[in-house]
Amino acid sequence: MRGRLTYLSEVVLTAGLLFLIVPNASHATDAAAFLGRWDITISQMRDTFRSSWLEVKEGEGKLSGKLLWKWGSVTAVRSVEVVENELRVTRREWYEDKPVDVVYKAKLVDGRLVGSVKNPDGAVLHFTGIRSVEKVDVSGTWQLTAETPRRTFTATLVLDQQNGQVTGKCTTPANREFPLQNGKLEGAKLSFSIPFERPGRAVTAVNCSAEVRDDRLLGTVQPEGRDRTLRFTARRQRKWGEPIQLFNGKDLTGWGPRDAARGFHWSVKDGVMINRPPDQDILSERQFQDFKLHVEFSLAKRSNSGVYLRGRYELQLVDDYGRPPGKHSNCSIYSRLAPSANASKRPNEWQTLDATLVGRWLTVVLNGQTVMDNVHLDGITGGAIIPKGALCNNEADPGPLMFQGDHGLVRYRKIVVTPALD
């Protein structure tokens, strides 16, 4: 009864809020206002599958998009258009073995999407969307390396970012320090100059620009007055905390079901965490932002599972030994990114997974082989949750680890998280 009352209360509250805010939508919304990536929260749901994702692009004068709705894969949509200030996204779906065009409609209200979709079965779902905003901060100590035709140049950068302005210094191996000038961060683009001064010579300004990939910089160096540019890379010296053993090898302390209202059959036997398929997902009570993860797992033949980083990015685990890698293979980001190689072992063998997630940048090592090297996560994957304590689907929030349990037999025996300190 309590669950039913909670559900009805949410429906009433959602309907009331929509009634209050939709009439205030802008009278003239330009299509450009809808461009970008959106984290979607479905309002009234009886289950925990409330997270979705939308991307709207413009190219050659036309709008296009991709949509992830609740679970499954990210797919391209049939059409995207703006009609009378309303965004309309049409996707081809299947209902009773027939293709049906489903239209998702939304308006902008105070910078948010507020909309609804009518399912082929007649049910209407309301949703809201917030912009998926990535935080970029270059503050910290970086080790810079630049290759010249004659030698390799190294230096240490210390950067401090305040409201898009970047200050700091550059220190050479000979301990000569030079202040940074004109430091600026625009989105993920960093630029600054270094006035190098050598005895008996005029000051030479070196202009630098780089793309920020969280703990990596990829950029170019150009001395003032010269046409030649040199490429450089830099890595941030990130500080890490103490490793946390999330699984004690004895019981499920620190873990719980994805949905407390459903059956839950995970157990621990001989130091191994194991599901009883078809089972629901299991998630950690602790939540993390940026971290390093070490997991040891074993998959039964033709089985698959998944490790959800922050509860929203599924790192697919699947028995695919000897097959070509793809967007649904072992250590893929499900339906989004394929690993560079298949490093899988045979079914029932123990495998090791090491992942480093900083911001939206991910590196994955499977069985000692790097299969993803600082790849970018554009958005959530199907089955993502809204972490406990969060108000909506927001990729900027920390989240738990979640292991998928409904697709086959899987075993986990070591789960260690090392959180970032800064």
N, C-alpha and C positions, 0 to 999 in steps of 0.2 A: 504493500500500500504506500509506503514511504517513497519508493522509486516512482510510482505512478503519479503521486502528488508533485514530486520534484519536476517530473517531465511536463505536467500540465502547467505548473508555475512558470517554467521556462518558456513554453509556447506563448502564454499570456503576456509575459514580460517582453518577449521579442516582438510580438505583434504590436504592443503598445509603443515600443521604441520606434518601430518602423513607421507607425502612424504619425508620430511626432516629428520625425526628422526628414522623411522623404519629401514632404511639401516644400522644404527649404532648399531643395536642390537648385543648382544654378540654372538660370533660364537660357543660358547660351554656353554649352560645354563644347569646346573644341576637341577634335579627335586626339590631338597631341596630349591632352590631359590624361588620357587613358593609357598612354604608352608606358611600358615597363613591366616589371614582375610584381605579382600580387600574392600575398599570403591570404588564403581564403579560409574562413571559419563558417561551417554550416550550423545554423542556429538550433533547429529542433531535431535532435537525433536520439533514438533509443539506445544506440550503441556508442562506442568510443571512436568510431571512424568519422570524425568531424573536420579533419584537415584536408584542404585541397589547395590547388596552385594554378595560377594563370599567368601567361606572358602574352603581351600585345606588342607587336612590332609594326614598323612602317618601312616599306621599300618600294621604289619605283612608283610612288604615288598610291600604293595599296596597303591596306592593313592585313596583317596575318597574325596567327597566334598558335599557342600550344596550351593544352589543358590537362591537368591531372585532377580527377574527381574521385575522392575518397581512397580508392585502391587501384591496383593494376598499373598500367604503364602511362607515361607521358605521351600524348598523341597530338599530332597537328590537327587543327580544326578545319572545317569546310570553309567557313567564312567569318570575317570580323567586320562589323560596320557600326557606325554611329548614326542613329536615326532619332531626331527630335531630342537631342541631349542624352540619349540612352544608348549604352553599349550593348550590342547584340552579338553574341558568340554562338555560332551554330556548329554542332558536332554530330557526325553520323554515329549512331549507336544501334545495338541490336536488341530487339524486344520480341519475344515469342518467335524466334528464328527469322525475323524480318528486319530489314534496315529501316531506321526511323531517324529523322532529323530532330534533334533536341536543341532548343534555343535557351541560352542563359542570358538573362537581361539584368542590367545594373545601371544605376546612376551614381554620379559623384555627389557625396554629401560631406562637406567639411573635410575634403581630401580623402575620404574613404569610399570604397565601392559598397553600395547597398542594393541588393538585388534578389532575384528569385529564379527558379527553374521549375517547369512543369514536367515531371517524368512521364514516360510513355504509359505508365499505369494510372495516371491521373493525379498522383500525389504532388503537392507543391512544396518545395523546400526553399527557405529563405537563407540568405548568406550575406556576410560582410567581408570586405577585403581591405587589408592595409598594405601599403607599399613595402616591398621587401628591400630593406635598406641595409647595406653593408657598412660596418664601421671600419674605417681605415686609419690606423695610427702608426706613425713611423718612429715614435719615441723609443730610444734604446741605443745600444752599442752594436755597430755593424762592422764586419770584416770585409773590406773591399778588395777585389782582385781585378786588375786590368792587364790585358796582354798587349804589349807593344811589339814591333818587329824585332827588337833586340832583347827585350827582357820582360819579365813579369813584374808588374808594379803592385805593391800591396799597401794598404793604409787602413786606419781605424777611423770610422765615423761615429761620432756621438751626436745624436739628433734629439731635439726636443720640439714637440708639436703643440701649438696652442691655437685653436680656432683656425686651422688651415695655414697658419704661418709656422715656418720651420726655422729653428736656429740650431747652432751647434758648432762643432769643430772637426777638423781633419788632422790626424796625427800620423806622420810618416814613421817608418821603422827606425829612423835616426832620431825620433822623439821631437821632431820639429812640428809645431802646432800652427794651424792656419784656421782663422774663423770662417764659417760659412756665411755667405751673403745671398740676399734675394731668395731665401728659401720659401717654397710655396708648395702646397699640396692641393690639387684640384681633382676630386674623385680619387682615382688610384694612380694619378700621374704626379710624380715628384720632380721638382726642379730646384736647382741651387747652383751657386758659383763659388769657386775657391780662388782667392787671390794669392797665388804662389809668388813669393819674394825670394830671390837669390842674390847673394852679395855681388855688387857691381853691375847688376842687371835690372832692367825695368820690371815692375810687377806684371806678371802674366796671369790673366784671369782665365780659369778653366771652367767652362759651362757644362753642367751635368744634368741629364734628364733620365728618368727611370720609371718603369712600371712597377708598382708595389704589388707583390704577391705575398702579403703578410710577412713571413719571415725571410723573404727573398726579394732582392731588387735586381731587375734586368734593365740595363741602361747603356747610355753612350756618353762619352767624354769628348769635348771639342775645345781645344785651346783657342782663345779669342784671336781672330785674325787668320785662322787657318781653316782650310776646307776639310782636312782629314779628320775623321772621327774614329775613336776607339771604343770598343765595347767593354763593359765591365759588369761584374756580378757582385752582389754583397749578400751576406747572411747575417741575420740578427743573432746575437748571443743571448738567447732566451734562457731564463732561469726556470728550473723545474722543481717541483716539490718532491716529497717522499712518495715512493710507490705505495698504492693502496690495494690490498688484497680484497677484492670484492666478493670472492667466493671462498668460504672457509673450509670446503671439502667435507663438511659434516652434515650440514643442513641448509635450508633456504633462508637463513637469517640475512636480512638486508635485501631480500627479493620479494616480489609479489606479483599477482596476476595483472594483466592489462585491464581486465574488466572484472571487478569484484562480483558482479551479478551472474557470471557464467562459471561453468565447471572449470576446475584447475587441477591438473594431474602431474605437474612437474614433481620430481623427487630427486633424492641423492642416494646413490648406491656405489659402494667401493670408491668413494672420493670423487665421483663423477655426477654432474648435474645432467639429468636426462628427462626428456618429455615422454608422453604417451599419446602418440598421434592418433587422430587429429586432436590437437591440444591448442590452447590459446597462447598468446605471447607472454613472456615473463620479462619483467623490467626491474632495474635496480632502484632502491629507494634514494640513493644518492644521485645528485645531478652534477653535471660538469659543463664547462664552457670550452676551453682549449685544453687538449690533453694528448698523451701518448697511451696507446692501448696494446696490451699483449693478451691474446686468447689462444688456447689450444682446444681444438675441436675434432670431432670424428663424425662422418656422415655415413649412414647406411646406403646400400646400393639404390640408385635412382631417387635418393632423398635430397631435400634441400631445406635450408633455413635462411636466416639473415640476421646480421648484426646492425641494429639501428643506432647510429651515432647521434647523440643528443635526442634520441627517440624519434628522429625525423629523416635521416638519410640512411637508406638501407644498403648495406654492403652485403651483396648477395653471396650466400654460401650454397653450393650445389655440387652434386656428384657429376662431374663432366670430364673426367680424366681422358686425355688424349684428343679432346675436341678443340676446334678453333675457338679463340676467344671472341666474345661478343657482348652486347649490352645486357644480356641475361645470364651470363656465365659466372663462374666462381670468381669472387672478388670484383665483380662489376658494381657500379652504382646503378641499381636496378632501373633499366630502361633508359638510362641517361648516358653513362660512360662505360666503355669497355676497357678491361685491363689490356696492357700491352702484350701480354703473353699468357699462355696457360701453364701455370706452375702447380696445378692440382696433383694430389696423390690419389692412389686408388681408393675405392670405397672401404670404409671401416679402418683405414689407417689414420693415425693421429697426425694432424696438420697444425702449423703455427701461423698465426695472423698477427702482424704488427701494423698498427695504423697511427698516424700522427695527424691530428686535426687542429688547425689554427685558423680561426675565422672561417672562411669558406674554402680553404685550401687544404687538400688532403694528399697524403703520401701513404701508400700501402705496400707492405712487403709480405708475400705469401711464400711460406716454406723457404725463406732466405733469399727470395728473388723479388726485386722491386718491380711491381706490375702497374703502379700508378705513382708518378713522380710529380708532386705538387700540382695536382689537377684542381680545377675550380668546380665547385658545386653550385649550379645555377639555381637549384630549388629543391624542395622536399621530394620524397618518393612516396609511392602508394603505401597506405597503411600507417602513415606518420601519426603520432599522437600529439595532444596538447599536454605538456608536462604539468604535473601537479603544482598548483599555485599560480599557474599562468592564466590570464583572462581570455586569451585567444591564440590562434595559430600565428606565432611570431618567431621567425628564424633568428632573431637577435637574442632570444632567451636561451639560457642553459637548459640542459635536458638530461635524462637518464640514459643508460644503456638499455636496449631492449632486444631480446632474442626471439625470433619467430619460431612458433611451435606447431603450426597447423599443417605443414606440408610433408612431414616424414620424420623418421627417427634421427635424432641428433644428440650428440653428447658434448659436454663442455667440462673441462677439468681444471683449467687455470685461467683466471680472469684478473688482470692487474691493470690499474689505471694510474698513470703518473700525471697529475694536473700541472698546468702552467701556472707560474706564480705572478707573471706580469704580462 
